């Protein structure tokens, strides 16, 4: 009986302590948008680097977050500006324009923009691809026909005058071709010099024409590689002009493309943008490097690959309504997380080793 009474008193005391704790938890409305690997929903649970960071902040600051997942960046940021959300977190770039309308925490992630091109695009022109191209194959076939034809014509002229050509028709085609090939490449054989006047004249024509044949091969290889390099992959910002470029409306990527006067098609969200890329409606995507990198290493591996290096370096932060008193406590918590290594653990879990 005493044991039961002691357990009952302990349970009551625990409940008395827990109730104020739960009651004191601050309800915080958090706006976000789906941006793998920063913010997403998997099996009904919030997931991603930013959402895990939010969980750690909530535990340290006594928050009880209520997640509002928006369909676009615009509506997410608008909810912060209007005060209907206490904060917004995802992959939100800290820009001067946004700072005029809302407050930001200290940076939570360093990023930049990058280019994504179709996976089938080639990085560099290849000699092997040039050699096995259709254009060069046609040139080789034409050269083969000319050499066989030239050799057989020489056989017709020299078969009774030059012992090398003195053989029946069914056996003559390859020796005749070999003679013409050696004449073009090496200048011929001294012991197999044509002996008839017409044969000698034709031999001179073949030697002179060899200069053009070799030039054609070199020119074809060069032309194929040049065309491949020009029409192949986009590797830098200067290659974006004239391409079918896509990005997201009102993103930092859109602002960058506007300043560079690069034409692009704007989409309301990431899913429509990636869908258009997969269907070929847009050929090149310019957007946040970690988002595109995550896509190309997961579900989009068969569709796209990263091109060039990141540019327009930028920092992501947590957005708050202007004048929010929460900014200071969040910054202190973020600093503590960096100092005690918690931030590094979370970052490493989503992006691997820290450079």
DAKA-V485950 format. One record per residue. N is the residue number from 1. RES is the residue in one letter. OMEGA is omega in whole degrees, 0 to 359 (NA if undefined). Layout:
BEGIN
N|RES|OMEGA + N|RES|OMEGA
END
This chain:
BEGIN
1|X|180 + 2|X|179 + 3|X|180 + 4|X|180 + 5|X|179 + 6|X|179 + 7|X|180 + 8|X|180 + 9|X|180 + 10|X|180 + 11|X|179 + 12|X|180 + 13|X|179 + 14|X|180 + 15|X|180 + 16|X|180 + 17|X|186 + 18|X|183 + 19|X|177 + 20|X|180 + 21|X|179 + 22|X|183 + 23|X|183 + 24|X|178 + 25|X|184 + 26|X|177 + 27|X|183 + 28|X|178 + 29|X|185 + 30|X|176 + 31|X|177 + 32|X|180 + 33|X|182 + 34|X|179 + 35|X|177 + 36|X|5 + 37|X|182 + 38|X|182 + 39|X|178 + 40|X|180 + 41|X|182 + 42|X|181 + 43|X|178 + 44|X|181 + 45|X|176 + 46|X|184 + 47|X|178 + 48|X|181 + 49|X|183 + 50|X|181 + 51|X|176 + 52|X|175 + 53|X|178 + 54|X|178 + 55|X|180 + 56|X|177 + 57|X|181 + 58|X|180 + 59|X|182 + 60|X|186 + 61|X|179 + 62|X|180 + 63|X|167 + 64|X|188 + 65|X|173 + 66|X|189 + 67|X|171 + 68|X|181 + 69|X|183 + 70|X|181 + 71|X|181 + 72|X|178 + 73|X|182 + 74|X|181 + 75|X|178 + 76|X|181 + 77|X|179 + 78|X|180 + 79|X|177 + 80|X|180 + 81|X|181 + 82|X|180 + 83|X|178 + 84|X|174 + 85|X|180 + 86|X|178 + 87|X|176 + 88|X|181 + 89|X|176 + 90|X|171 + 91|X|187 + 92|X|180 + 93|X|176 + 94|X|180 + 95|X|180 + 96|X|181 + 97|X|180 + 98|X|179 + 99|X|178 + 100|X|185 + 101|X|182 + 102|X|178 + 103|X|180 + 104|X|171 + 105|X|170 + 106|X|183 + 107|X|176 + 108|X|180 + 109|X|177 + 110|X|185 + 111|X|178 + 112|X|178 + 113|X|175 + 114|X|183 + 115|X|174 + 116|X|180 + 117|X|178 + 118|X|181 + 119|X|181 + 120|X|179 + 121|X|184 + 122|X|179 + 123|X|184 + 124|X|175 + 125|X|184 + 126|X|177 + 127|X|180 + 128|X|178 + 129|X|178 + 130|X|182 + 131|X|183 + 132|X|178 + 133|X|181 + 134|X|182 + 135|X|181 + 136|X|177 + 137|X|178 + 138|X|179 + 139|X|178 + 140|X|178 + 141|X|179 + 142|X|179 + 143|X|179 + 144|X|179 + 145|X|181 + 146|X|180 + 147|X|177 + 148|X|180 + 149|X|179 + 150|X|179 + 151|X|180 + 152|X|176 + 153|X|177 + 154|X|176 + 155|X|178 + 156|X|182 + 157|X|192 + 158|X|188 + 159|X|179 + 160|X|182 + 161|X|183 + 162|X|183 + 163|X|181 + 164|X|183 + 165|X|184 + 166|X|180 + 167|X|182 + 168|X|185 + 169|X|184 + 170|X|179 + 171|X|191 + 172|X|191 + 173|X|182 + 174|X|176 + 175|X|179 + 176|X|177 + 177|X|180 + 178|X|178 + 179|X|181 + 180|X|179 + 181|X|179 + 182|X|177 + 183|X|181 + 184|X|186 + 185|X|187 + 186|X|183 + 187|X|176 + 188|X|180 + 189|X|181 + 190|X|183 + 191|X|181 + 192|X|178 + 193|X|178 + 194|X|183 + 195|X|178 + 196|X|180 + 197|X|181 + 198|X|179 + 199|X|178 + 200|X|178 + 201|X|180 + 202|X|177 + 203|X|177 + 204|X|179 + 205|X|179 + 206|X|180 + 207|X|179 + 208|X|182 + 209|X|179 + 210|X|177 + 211|X|180 + 212|X|181 + 213|X|178 + 214|X|179 + 215|X|180 + 216|X|179 + 217|X|181 + 218|X|181 + 219|X|180 + 220|X|179 + 221|X|180 + 222|X|182 + 223|X|181 + 224|X|180 + 225|X|179 + 226|X|179 + 227|X|180 + 228|X|180 + 229|X|182 + 230|X|186 + 231|X|183 + 232|X|191 + 233|X|169 + 234|X|185 + 235|X|182 + 236|X|183 + 237|X|183 + 238|X|179 + 239|X|185 + 240|X|182 + 241|X|180 + 242|X|179 + 243|X|175 + 244|X|186 + 245|X|177 + 246|X|174 + 247|X|184 + 248|X|181 + 249|X|175 + 250|X|177 + 251|X|176 + 252|X|177 + 253|X|178 + 254|X|178 + 255|X|179 + 256|X|180 + 257|X|177 + 258|X|181 + 259|X|179 + 260|X|182 + 261|X|176 + 262|X|181 + 263|X|180 + 264|X|174 + 265|X|184 + 266|X|180 + 267|X|184 + 268|X|182 + 269|X|182 + 270|X|182 + 271|X|177 + 272|X|179 + 273|X|181 + 274|X|177 + 275|X|178 + 276|X|178 + 277|X|181 + 278|X|179 + 279|X|180 + 280|X|178 + 281|X|171 + 282|X|182 + 283|X|184 + 284|X|177 + 285|X|174 + 286|X|182 + 287|X|183 + 288|X|185 + 289|X|183 + 290|X|179 + 291|X|179 + 292|X|179 + 293|X|178 + 294|X|180 + 295|X|183 + 296|X|179 + 297|X|178 + 298|X|187 + 299|X|182 + 300|X|184 + 301|X|182 + 302|X|184 + 303|X|188 + 304|X|174 + 305|X|180 + 306|X|180 + 307|X|178 + 308|X|180 + 309|X|180 + 310|X|179 + 311|X|183 + 312|X|181 + 313|X|182 + 314|X|179 + 315|X|173 + 316|X|177 + 317|X|175 + 318|X|183 + 319|X|179 + 320|X|171 + 321|X|180 + 322|X|179 + 323|X|182 + 324|X|178 + 325|X|184 + 326|X|186 + 327|X|186 + 328|X|182 + 329|X|177 + 330|X|179 + 331|X|178 + 332|X|180 + 333|X|178 + 334|X|178 + 335|X|179 + 336|X|179 + 337|X|177 + 338|X|183 + 339|X|182 + 340|X|175 + 341|X|181 + 342|X|180 + 343|X|181 + 344|X|179 + 345|X|180 + 346|X|181 + 347|X|181 + 348|X|181 + 349|X|184 + 350|X|186 + 351|X|178 + 352|X|184 + 353|X|182 + 354|X|181 + 355|X|NA
END
